[in-house]
Amino acid sequence: VVRLGGTQYKVTIDDVVVAEYLSDARVGETLELDDVLLVGSATATVVGRPTVPDARVVCAVEEQTKDAKVVVFKKRRRQNSRRRNGHRRKVTLLR
């Protein structure tokens, strides 16, 4: 379990993680995440307090893109008043 940008992600080998936008990350470079909260295997589990010492996750930046559109629809009934907005957040894909 890794903390990245205030959100915790459960990661394994070759997982694709859709994280919040990392402005300093470039496509193709590798990131080393030191904020590891839990390390586990089939036989043992190490829980950090608050982090596991000397544990790192190395991941590659695959893509900087936008997420799927979220439609924000507001309607006031019986007043012929409605508003439709869309929002797409920026995301970073890590492997």
Secondary structure, DSSP 8 states (H G I E B T S, - for coil): -EEETTEEE---TT--EEEE--TT--TT-EEEE--B-EEE-SS-EEE-SSS-TT--EEEEEEEEEE---EEEEEEETTTTEEEEEEE--EEEEE-
